[in-house]
């Protein structure tokens, strides 16, 4: 991901990366080798997770 400070914890990002099948890239080379598209999908999934938690409360 970029040099911007992330609001998502590293654990959350890694869990979502596992779900999306890009975790191997993160562990091999760090976030710099994860494509922009995959980073966007991670953000999208994180937003969906937050929305689902709010609905279920």
N, C-alpha and C positions, 0 to 999 in steps of 0.2 A: 504494500500500500504506500501511499505517499508520505512525505515528511510531516504532514499535518498531524497534530495530536488527535488520536482516535478517542471517541467517546465510548467505544465498545472495548470491553476488556479483552485481553489476549486470549483468555480461555474461551470466551464466547466466539471470537473470530475463528479460533482453531476448531471448535465443535462444528460450526457451520461449514467450514472448509472441508471437514471430514464428510459431512452430509452431502456436499456438492462434488466430492471426489477430487479436490485440488489440494488436499492436505499434504500429499507427498511432495508437491512443489514447495510448499512452505517449509517443510522440514529439511528438504534437500538444499534449497538455495535462499530461503527467507521469502518475505513478501514481495521483494523486488521482481521476482520472476512470475508472479501471478498476474494474469492479464487484466486489463481494465474491465473487460466484460465480466470476468469471474469476480473481481472485487465488487462490481456493481451488483452482481447476483448475491454476494454475501451481505451487502447492505440491505438489499431487498428482502432477503430471508430474515434478517435481524428485525426489520420493521414489521414484517408479518408476525414474527414471534411475539413482539411487544403488543401488537394489536390483538392477537389471540389471547394473551394473558389478560389484557384489559377487558375483553369481552367475557371471559370466564370468571371474573371477580364478582 
